[in-house]
Every structure is written in structure tokens, then in C-alpha cells.
Amino acid sequence: MQQWLYDLYSYLNCNFVFLAENRTALRELEGLEKVISFVGKKEYDDLHVQALQVLTNCLQDTENVQVRF
């Protein structure tokens, strides 16, 4: 595991995604797609729980819950 990635996801969970403005910024910068892509990479499976927690916190905004085809 790369410590900086662990620290990043810990920071996102503890501080960043609790503010609605930050969740909006993450969405607008396509951060949610990047987190989903990250979860799909097996080499980072030790960080998947933290990444999924970030997604869970972001999905409390209905704007972040969109189906894209």
C-alpha cells in the first residue's frame, strides 16, 4: 500500500466530503468517476474500503446519484 493514497482517502473521509460544496466540486471535477475507477484496480485492494466510504459520503447528495449510459 502506498501511504500517501491511504492518507488521501482518510483525509477525504474525515474532512473533505462532509461539506456539500466539496462534494459538488468532487463531482464537477469527475472525482467520483476516478474513485470508482480506483476501486476497480486490484493492486489497490487494501484501500478499497476507504474509497467506498468516500463514495458513500458523496452519494448523500442526489446530484451525485445519476445513471450514465
Buried (B, 14 or more C-beta within 10 A) or exposed (E): EEEEBBEBBBEBBEEBBEEEEBBBEBBEEEBBEEBEEBBEEEEBEEBBEBBBBBBEBBEEBEEBEEEEE
